[in-house]
Amino acid sequence: MKRDTLRLFPAVTLVMEGAGEYRRIDSVQSATKTLLEHWPIEDGEEYLSAIKVCLDAMMGTVHPSAAREALIKAAAEAGVSVMQ
């Protein structure tokens, strides 16, 4: 069975510090990739929670909007600015 890992949600733009990079996130897949490959910290309660919620959303056990909200909370924890 193929899973729908893209799982779209209303886009948010993250302002990644240091590189002055803007990342537009509009899916569970892009949120997960950003958390795992481009996140400025590797620990934190909200960060770990966001990874779990994103994986759950990929599996279809939670709505994609939950992943979006978890990403926003993790961003606040990491000092990453969010434009909605």
N, C-alpha and C positions, 0 to 999 in steps of 0.2 A: 504494500500500500504506500503510495507516494504522499508525503506530508506537504501541506502548503506552508512552507517556511517563510514566504514573503510577508504574508499577513499585514496588509496596509493599515495605517492610521493617519490622522491629521498630522501634517509635517511640523516639526520643530527644527530650528537651526541652532546648533551649538557653536559657541565661539571658543575654540580651543586655544588656551593661553600658550605663550611662547612663540608658536609658529604663526600666530595671527590667522589661523585657518578657520574657515567656516565649514561646518558639516551639516548638510540638510538630511535629516533623518525622517523617513516617512513609512518605515516598515519595521516589523520585528527583526527581520534579517539584518537590516542595516544598523539597527540599535545594538543587536548582539555583536556584530562585527566591530562596531565602534568601541563597545565596552571591552571586548577581548583584545583588540589590536591597537587601539589608539587612545586609551584612557590614561589620564595623567597620574592616577594612583592605582595601586594594585591591592588595596584593602579598603576597609570601611564597610559598615553595616549596610548602608544603602546601596553601595556598589555590588556587594555580594547578593543582596536581595534582588537587585535589578537583573543580574545574570540569571538567577533562578526563575524569575517571572518571565523573562524573555524565552528561556528554554521551555517553560510551561506553555507559553503562548504558541511556540512553534509546534508543540504537541497537540495544541487545540484544547487544552484543559482550562485556559483562561482567555479572556477576550484580548485582542491586540491593544485596546486602550489601556489595559492594566500595565502592559509593557511600556507604553508611552509615559504613563504617570511614574512608573518606577525609574525610568531613565531620567526624568526631570528631577526626581528626588536625589538620585545619584549625582547628577550634575551640581545641584546645590551643595551637596556634601563635599564635592571635589573642587568647588570654586569655579566651575565652568558656567559661563553665562548662557542663558537660554532665551531665544527669541521665538515667540509663538505667533 
